Amino acid sequence: YDEQQQKLLPLAQLLQSKLHIIHMTNNHDYRTNSHTISPTKGCFYIDKKLNQSFAILENIFSEHTLSHAVSEQPITIHNRPVNIVKQAGDVIWIQFEDACSIPRCYRDYTWLSETYRVIIISGLDRLKRSEKAKLINLIALIDIVTDNNNVIFISSKVAIEDIYTEKPAPFALARLY
């Protein structure tokens, strides 16, 4: 495990340099806070218990959408349907699987970043070796959103360093070293 962990340090360092990590270590009910997290750009990673993460994401969504009408209907990106949790105005909430699974690509993330100011991704879990493409897509999504000076919130049940514990594919993640 230590050898694998050492090989993954560059990936963890890259993600940590791009993300603001919020560790939820107490039993505070974040639904009772107003304006818990209201950045206008950057990437925020929320880990730990899914029920608390969901409450934080609900609060973030509400803060950024104000009085816009909420829709839970799928959207279409480049003639392909994409399921969403919900959207309102220039804020969208998407499950990780829908955001980062094939056939998602760079063009899709550029469109999302040009269309939505705030992007919320929930449901990220530990990725297996067979899911390297999802990891590559996640990195592309983070890069594009932050390069466009938008904000992305990513919620996961696992700590950031535990997202991908397999040896990275050299061709896919070479730029991380």
N, C-alpha and C positions, 0 to 999 in steps of 0.2 A: 504493500500500500504506500509506503514512504517514497518508493521510486516513482510510482504513478503520480503521486502528489507533487513531487519535484518537477515532473514533466508538465504538469498542468499549471504551475505557478505563473508562467507568462500569460496564459489565458485569464486566470483570476486577476492578475495585475491590470491587464487591459480593461476588463469589465469594471474593476474597482475604480480605475481612472476615469471611466465614462459615467459611472453611476453614483448616485447618492444612496447609500444603503441605510435602510431604516430597520433596525432590529427591534422587534416587539418582544420585550423580555418581561413585561409585567401584565397584570390582568386589567389594565385600564380599558374602559369602554370608549373607544375612539369615536363612536357615533355621537357622543355627547359633546365633542369639541366642535367649535365653529372655526373655520379657517385653519384646520390642522396643517395642511400642506397646500400652498397656493403658489408654486413657482410659475414663471412664465417661460422658462426654457431649461433644458437639461434632461437628465435621465435619473429616475429614482427607482430603486429596487427595494421591494417590501417583502421580507421573508417571515417565516414561522407559521403560526396557526392560520389555516385557511379561513376560519370563521372571523377572526379579527382582521385579516387582510381584506376580506369581502366588505366589512363595515368601513374600513378606511377607503377602499375604492369607491364605495357608494358615496361617501362624504366628498371625495375628490370630484367625482362626476357631478354631484349636485352643485358644488362650489363653482365649477367652471361652466356649467350650462345655464345657470340662472333661470330665466323664465322661458327658455326655448322649449318647443314641443319635443317630447321624447318618442323615438321610434325604435322598435325591436325588429323591424323588417330587414332581411338581408340586403346588402349593397352589391353593386356590380363594379368590378374593377377589370378593365380591358376585356369586356364581354364574358367574364367569369363571375359567378355568384360567390359571395363571401358571407357566411353566417356571422352575425354580430350578437353581442349581449344587448347593446343599445347604443343609440347615438342621439345627439341633440346639438343643433348649431354646428360649431366647429370642433366638437368633442366626440370621440368614438371609443367604444369599449369592445374589445375582441378577445376571445379565448386564444391562448397560445397556439393550439392545434390549427385553428382557422387562419391565424396570422402567419405562421411560419412553416406550415407543411407545403409540400409540392402541390400545386404548381406555382406557388408564390415566388416572386423574383424582384430584382432591383427596381424595375419599372413600377411594380405594384407599390413598393414602399415609397418611391418618389411621388406617385399619385396620392397615396395616403398623406404624406407629409405636406403636400401642396393643398390638400383639401381640408385637413384637420389640423388644428393648432395643438390639441391635446389628444394623445393616444394612450389608452389604458390597455394593457395586456395582462390577462389573468390566467391562472391554471398552468403555469410553467412548473414542470416537475423534473426530476433527475432524467437525463437523456442517456440512452444506451448507444453503443458503438454504431448500431444500425440507424441511428437518428442524427448522424453528423450533419446532414443537409439542413436539418432544423436549426442546429447550432449556428451554422454559417448564415442562414437566413436571419436569425436573431441578431447576430453581429451586424449584418447589413442594415437591418431595420434601425438598430440603435444609432449606427453611423449616420444614416440618412436623416433621421429625425433630429438628431443633435446638430448636424451640419446645417440644417435649415432653421436652426434656432427655435425649434418647437420643444414641447415637453412630452416625455414618455414615462409612464409609470408601469413597472413590471412587478407582478405579484407571483410569489413562488412558495411552495411548501418546504423547500430546502434552502439551505444557505448558499450563497453565490458560489463558493468554492466547491460545492457538491453538485452543481448542475451537470457537469460532464466529467466523469472520473476515468474514462477510457483514454488510452493514448491518442492524442489528436492526430488526424490525418495530415501528413506533411504538406500535401498539395493544397489542402483546404485551408489550413491555418498557418501557413508559412509566414504570413505577414505579422503574426503575433510575436514572433521571436526576435 
